[in-house]
Amino acid sequence: MIMEPKEKKVYTIDDIARELGVSKTTVSRAISGKGRIGQTTREKVLSFIEEHDYRPNVMAKGLAQRKTFNLALLLPKDYAITEFPFFKDCMQGICEMASSHDYDVIISMIDGDDLSQLQRLEANRKVDGMILSRAVEHSKAQDYLKSCKEPFVVIGPEEDTQIVYVDNKNLEASEELASIMLMKGVQKLALLGGNESFSVTKSRYQGYVQAHEKMGRQVHTELIFMDCENQLKVSGAVRQILEAGADGILCMDDAICTMCIESLRELKVQISSGIRVASLYDSKSLEYNNPPITSVKFDTVRLGKMAAGKLLKMLGEELQEDMQPLNYQVVLRESTQ
């Protein structure tokens, strides 16, 4: 005869209080770790919880604390497919940090200056706070969130001291890599940059300029090309760079660098022996390129964790995780030998 397994009892705070002969307030204090309660009683409650695999009801907990236990991650609707690895890694870090504190993450797409989705999230109180995944100059989304006092964190550089943000050390990394190329003998270092409205583009440009200034070298403005968003623009820029006699190219990210490599191949220019090339953002394609491309490695998963961690702290959560500053690594490869 096959015995049907007994259905596992799901305990509530009322059940725990009744079983242990204590008040519901005592059980709540033991679970939250807040409020005055004897150590013996706390241990007794926690032991019972562990034995019976009690899980707090998130909806009830949310009502009690006036929280939804949801965070919103706002992604730009116009992101390029080449940006997906960055957003994916950021998302992983955000979700890991949120989950470890019993929060869920809602993904929402923001379409330029259209704030309707953002306004709906805020008006309906669907989330406790938001993370903007891209820092943009003159951002209407940031202005709106500030005006309605919604807790939010921006990923990327931010000059407004009233806004909480996290960012990789893009300026420092750009300055260091540009300095290395100049010290290696590059006389005319070109720059292929991204969208000028993105704050990260501004940071990487400043690093490039500072490297020249600190080394007493001339910035060749005719070798600086911004908004290199497609192969046609990059190919045109590369042709002008070569005609101007440049012997080095610094690309602001891996996507631009990949297009730069393709342009040089079409023109039959050898990387390293013909012109030195480096990228301010690393990827597997650059690592496995022939020759491998000198790049900057950032820990993007940890960047996401830091963003979520800062937001959780704003929401009153106590973090046990390491929140040390982010860093980077310049990986020297054959492309700059």
C-alpha positions as CSV (number, residue, x, y, z in Angstrom):
1,M,0.0,0.0,0.0
2,I,1.4,3.4,-1.1
3,M,1.1,6.1,1.6
4,E,0.3,9.5,0.4
5,P,2.8,12.1,1.7
6,K,1.4,14.4,4.3
7,E,0.9,17.9,3.1
8,K,3.4,20.3,4.8
9,K,1.8,22.8,7.2
10,V,2.3,26.4,6.2
11,Y,2.9,28.4,9.4
12,T,1.8,32.0,10.0
13,I,3.0,34.4,12.7
14,D,-0.3,33.7,14.5
15,D,0.5,29.9,14.5
16,I,4.1,30.5,15.7
17,A,2.9,32.8,18.5
18,R,0.2,30.2,19.6
19,E,2.6,27.3,19.5
20,L,5.2,29.0,21.6
21,G,2.9,30.9,23.9
22,V,4.2,34.3,23.0
23,S,2.6,37.4,21.4
24,K,2.7,38.1,17.7
25,T,4.7,41.2,18.4
26,T,7.4,39.1,20.0
27,V,7.5,36.8,17.0
28,S,7.8,39.8,14.7
29,R,10.6,41.3,16.7
30,A,12.5,38.0,16.7
31,I,12.2,37.8,12.9
32,S,13.1,41.4,12.2
33,G,15.8,41.7,14.8
34,K,14.3,45.0,15.8
35,G,12.8,46.0,19.2
36,R,13.5,44.8,22.7
37,I,13.2,41.0,23.3
38,G,15.1,38.6,25.5
39,Q,17.9,36.5,23.9
40,T,16.4,33.2,25.1
41,T,13.0,34.1,23.6
42,R,14.6,35.2,20.3
43,E,16.5,32.0,20.0
44,K,13.4,29.9,20.7
45,V,11.4,31.7,18.0
46,L,14.2,31.5,15.4
47,S,14.7,27.8,16.2
48,F,11.0,27.1,15.7
49,I,11.1,29.0,12.4
50,E,14.1,27.0,11.1
51,E,12.6,23.7,12.2
52,H,9.3,24.4,10.4
53,D,10.8,26.2,7.4
54,Y,8.7,29.4,8.0
55,R,8.7,32.0,5.2
56,P,7.3,35.5,5.9
57,N,4.4,36.5,3.7
58,V,5.9,39.2,1.5
59,M,2.5,40.8,0.8
60,A,1.6,41.0,4.5
61,K,5.1,42.2,5.3
62,G,4.8,44.9,2.6
63,L,1.5,46.1,3.9
64,A,2.9,46.3,7.4
65,Q,5.9,48.3,6.3
66,R,4.2,50.2,3.4
67,K,6.5,48.6,0.9
68,T,6.0,46.6,-2.3
69,F,9.4,44.9,-2.1
70,N,9.9,45.6,-5.8
71,L,12.6,47.6,-7.5
72,A,12.4,48.9,-11.0
73,L,15.3,48.7,-13.5
74,L,14.8,51.2,-16.2
75,L,16.4,50.3,-19.5
76,P,16.6,52.6,-22.5
77,K,14.3,51.4,-25.3
78,D,16.8,52.7,-27.9
79,Y,19.8,50.6,-26.7
80,A,22.0,49.1,-29.4
81,I,22.4,45.4,-29.6
82,T,26.1,46.0,-28.9
83,E,25.2,47.4,-25.4
84,F,23.3,44.2,-24.4
85,P,26.2,42.5,-22.7
86,F,26.7,45.5,-20.5
87,F,23.0,45.7,-19.5
88,K,22.8,41.9,-19.1
89,D,25.7,41.9,-16.6
90,C,24.3,44.9,-14.7
91,M,20.9,43.3,-14.5
92,Q,22.5,40.1,-13.1
93,G,24.2,42.1,-10.3
94,I,21.0,44.0,-9.5
95,C,18.9,40.9,-9.4
96,E,21.4,39.0,-7.2
97,M,21.5,41.9,-4.7
98,A,17.8,42.5,-4.7
99,S,17.0,38.8,-4.2
100,S,19.3,38.5,-1.3
101,H,17.2,41.1,0.5
102,D,13.8,39.6,-0.5
103,Y,13.1,42.1,-3.3
104,D,12.0,41.4,-6.8
105,V,13.1,43.4,-9.9
106,I,10.6,44.8,-12.5
107,I,12.1,45.6,-15.9
108,S,10.7,48.7,-17.7
109,M,11.8,50.2,-21.0
110,I,12.0,54.0,-21.2
111,D,11.6,55.6,-24.6
112,G,13.6,58.7,-24.8
113,D,11.8,61.7,-23.3
114,D,8.5,59.7,-23.0
115,L,8.0,59.5,-19.3
116,S,4.5,57.7,-19.3
117,Q,5.9,54.3,-18.2
118,L,7.9,56.0,-15.5
119,Q,5.0,58.0,-14.3
120,R,2.7,55.0,-14.2
121,L,5.2,53.1,-12.0
122,E,5.4,56.0,-9.6
123,A,1.7,56.9,-9.6
124,N,0.6,53.3,-8.9
125,R,3.2,52.7,-6.3
126,K,4.3,49.5,-7.9
127,V,8.0,49.8,-6.8
128,D,9.9,51.2,-3.8
129,G,12.7,52.6,-5.8
130,M,14.2,52.7,-9.3
131,I,17.6,52.2,-11.0
132,L,18.3,54.2,-14.2
133,S,20.7,52.1,-16.2
134,R,22.1,54.9,-18.3
135,A,23.3,58.4,-17.3
136,V,22.3,61.0,-19.8
137,E,22.9,64.8,-19.7
138,H,19.8,66.8,-19.2
139,S,17.8,63.8,-18.3
140,K,14.0,64.4,-18.1
141,A,13.6,61.0,-16.2
142,Q,16.0,62.1,-13.5
143,D,14.3,65.5,-13.2
144,Y,10.9,63.8,-12.9
145,L,12.1,61.4,-10.2
146,K,13.7,64.2,-8.2
147,S,10.5,66.3,-8.4
148,C,8.3,63.5,-7.0
149,K,11.0,62.4,-4.4
150,E,11.1,58.9,-5.7
151,P,14.2,57.0,-4.4
152,F,16.5,56.3,-7.4
153,V,20.1,55.5,-8.3
154,V,21.8,56.2,-11.6
155,I,24.3,54.0,-13.3
156,G,26.9,56.3,-14.8
157,P,28.7,59.6,-13.9
158,E,26.5,62.3,-12.5
159,E,27.5,65.9,-11.6
160,D,24.3,66.7,-9.7
161,T,25.2,66.3,-6.0
162,Q,21.6,65.6,-5.1
163,I,21.5,62.4,-7.2
164,V,22.9,59.1,-5.9
165,Y,24.9,57.3,-8.6
166,V,27.4,54.5,-9.1
167,D,30.0,54.4,-11.9
168,N,33.0,52.6,-13.1
169,K,36.2,54.6,-13.0
170,N,35.9,55.6,-16.7
171,L,37.8,58.8,-16.5
172,E,40.7,57.2,-14.6
173,A,40.8,54.2,-16.9
174,S,40.7,56.4,-20.0
175,E,43.6,58.6,-18.7
176,E,45.7,55.5,-17.8
177,L,45.2,53.7,-21.1
178,A,45.8,56.8,-23.2
179,S,49.0,57.5,-21.1
180,I,50.2,54.0,-21.6
181,M,49.8,54.4,-25.4
182,L,51.6,57.7,-25.4
183,M,54.5,56.3,-23.2
184,K,54.8,53.4,-25.7
185,G,55.7,55.9,-28.4
186,V,52.4,56.8,-30.0
187,Q,52.9,60.3,-31.4
188,K,49.4,61.0,-32.7
189,L,46.7,59.2,-30.8
190,A,43.2,59.3,-32.4
191,L,40.0,58.9,-30.4
192,L,36.8,57.2,-31.7
193,G,34.0,58.1,-29.3
194,G,30.3,57.2,-28.7
195,N,27.1,59.2,-28.3
196,E,27.9,62.6,-26.9
197,S,24.7,62.8,-24.9
198,F,25.9,59.9,-22.7
199,S,27.7,60.9,-19.5
200,V,30.2,58.0,-19.9
201,T,31.3,59.5,-23.2
202,K,32.2,62.7,-21.5
203,S,34.1,61.0,-18.8
204,R,36.2,58.9,-21.3
205,Y,36.9,62.0,-23.4
206,Q,38.1,63.9,-20.3
207,G,40.5,61.0,-19.5
208,Y,41.9,61.1,-23.0
209,V,42.5,64.9,-22.8
210,Q,44.0,64.7,-19.3
211,A,46.5,62.1,-20.3
212,H,47.8,64.4,-23.0
213,E,47.9,67.4,-20.7
214,K,49.7,65.6,-17.9
215,M,52.4,64.4,-20.3
216,G,52.8,67.7,-22.0
217,R,51.5,66.4,-25.3
218,Q,49.3,68.1,-27.9
219,V,45.7,67.0,-28.3
220,H,45.1,66.6,-32.0
221,T,41.5,67.7,-32.3
222,E,41.3,66.7,-35.9
223,L,41.8,63.1,-34.8
224,I,38.8,63.1,-32.4
225,F,35.6,61.6,-33.8
226,M,32.4,61.4,-31.8
227,D,29.0,59.7,-32.4
228,C,30.7,56.7,-34.1
229,E,27.5,54.7,-34.0
230,N,27.7,52.7,-37.2
231,Q,30.2,51.1,-39.6
232,L,29.9,53.8,-42.2
233,K,30.8,56.6,-39.7
234,V,33.7,54.5,-38.2
235,S,35.1,53.6,-41.7
236,G,35.1,57.3,-42.7
237,A,36.8,58.3,-39.5
238,V,39.5,55.6,-39.8
239,R,40.3,56.7,-43.3
240,Q,40.7,60.3,-42.1
241,I,42.8,59.1,-39.2
242,L,45.2,57.2,-41.4
243,E,45.4,60.1,-43.9
244,A,46.4,62.4,-41.0
245,G,49.3,60.1,-40.1
246,A,48.0,58.9,-36.8
247,D,49.9,55.9,-35.3
248,G,47.4,55.0,-32.6
249,I,43.6,54.7,-32.1
250,L,41.8,54.7,-28.8
251,C,38.2,53.4,-29.1
252,M,35.7,54.3,-26.4
253,D,34.1,50.8,-26.3
254,D,34.2,47.3,-27.7
255,A,31.6,47.9,-30.3
256,I,33.4,50.9,-31.8
257,C,36.6,49.0,-31.6
258,T,35.1,46.0,-33.5
259,M,34.0,48.4,-36.3
260,C,37.5,50.0,-36.2
261,I,39.2,46.6,-36.7
262,E,36.9,45.8,-39.6
263,S,37.7,49.1,-41.3
264,L,41.5,48.5,-40.9
265,R,41.1,45.0,-42.4
266,E,39.3,46.4,-45.4
267,L,42.1,48.9,-45.9
268,K,44.7,46.1,-45.3
269,V,46.3,48.0,-42.4
270,Q,48.0,45.7,-39.9
271,I,47.1,46.3,-36.2
272,S,50.2,46.8,-34.0
273,S,52.8,47.0,-36.9
274,G,50.7,49.4,-38.9
275,I,48.8,51.2,-36.2
276,R,48.2,50.5,-32.5
277,V,44.7,50.0,-31.3
278,A,43.1,49.8,-27.8
279,S,39.6,49.8,-26.3
280,L,38.2,51.4,-23.2
281,Y,35.8,48.4,-22.7
282,D,36.9,44.8,-23.0
283,S,34.9,41.8,-24.5
284,K,35.6,38.2,-25.5
285,S,35.7,39.2,-29.2
286,L,38.5,41.7,-28.5
287,E,40.4,39.2,-26.3
288,Y,40.2,36.5,-29.1
289,N,40.9,38.9,-32.0
290,N,44.0,38.3,-34.0
291,P,45.9,40.2,-32.7
292,P,44.3,40.4,-29.2
293,I,43.3,44.0,-28.4
294,T,44.5,45.9,-25.4
295,S,41.4,46.8,-23.3
296,V,40.1,47.9,-19.9
297,K,38.3,45.3,-17.9
298,F,35.4,46.4,-15.6
299,D,33.4,44.3,-13.2
300,T,29.9,45.1,-14.6
301,V,28.1,42.5,-12.4
302,R,29.5,44.2,-9.3
303,L,28.5,47.6,-10.7
304,G,24.9,46.3,-10.8
305,K,25.2,45.0,-7.2
306,M,26.5,48.4,-6.1
307,A,23.6,50.2,-7.7
308,A,21.0,47.9,-6.1
309,G,22.9,48.1,-2.7
310,K,22.8,51.9,-2.7
311,L,19.1,51.9,-3.5
312,L,18.4,49.3,-0.7
313,K,20.3,51.4,1.8
314,M,18.1,54.4,0.8
315,L,15.1,52.2,1.5
316,G,16.4,51.5,5.0
317,E,17.8,48.0,4.4
318,E,20.9,46.9,6.3
319,L,23.6,45.5,4.0
320,Q,26.1,42.8,4.9
321,E,27.8,42.8,1.5
322,D,31.1,44.4,0.7
323,M,30.5,47.9,-0.7
324,Q,34.2,48.8,-1.5
325,P,34.8,51.2,-4.4
326,L,34.8,49.7,-7.9
327,N,38.0,49.3,-9.8
328,Y,39.3,48.3,-13.2
329,Q,42.2,46.6,-14.9
330,V,44.1,47.6,-18.0
331,V,44.9,44.4,-19.9
332,L,47.9,44.9,-22.2
333,R,47.8,42.7,-25.4
334,E,49.5,42.5,-28.7
335,S,47.6,45.3,-30.4
336,T,49.7,48.0,-28.6
337,Q,53.1,46.3,-28.7
